[in-house]
Amino acid sequence: MRRPDPYQERARELCLAAGIDPDSRVGEGRGQPAWCLYRDAARKEKLAREADAASSEIAMLRPQEERFKNAPLKVFGEHDAATITQMRNCMAVGNVVSGVICADGHLGYAQPVGGVIAYEKQISISGVGFDIGCGNMAAQLDVRFDDIRATVPTIIRDVAKVISFGIGRKNVEKVEHALFDDSDA
């Protein structure tokens, strides 16, 4: 038995509001019901409501220290308002220094997928890699960024050739490093 679509009811309402019979067929061949074209809008509405509710809950937490309030957020690309709101909600708690939403960012379970938050003395990449097909790529080098700034693209390409990132790829050898066992890292 097929599970009911959690967005169908609202998608049907949006379809009707647009003056279209939700049960009319669209697309090639048998196509699909017209309400399916409004499913994404219904989903975004629900996610925006959830983000607003989370924002209200965050407001009840211990206040963030003044020096961490309004930490800068760098956004690469265009993102829907709910993704930005979710990231700002995440950045409104704790000792946040800055945040980033990468170009492929989108709503996540708690933090946007493709979002990274830098806290005082730590970095949270929990928003990276929770989706199917997402991967993490982090490498600690023994050089300063300013010393390699001009060669970063070449370094990234070389690292990607040698180290496996992404779905379906595997490293030839198991990686063991003290960093992975360091609870303070």
PyMOL commands that set and color helices and strands:
alter all, ss='L'
color gray80, all
select helices_A, chain A and resi 8-17+34-58+66-68+81-91+145-162+178-181
alter helices_A, ss='H'
color red, helices_A
select strands_A, chain A and resi 25-26+32-33+73-75+96-106+113-119+122-124
alter strands_A, ss='S'
color yellow, strands_A
deselect
rebuild
show_as cartoon
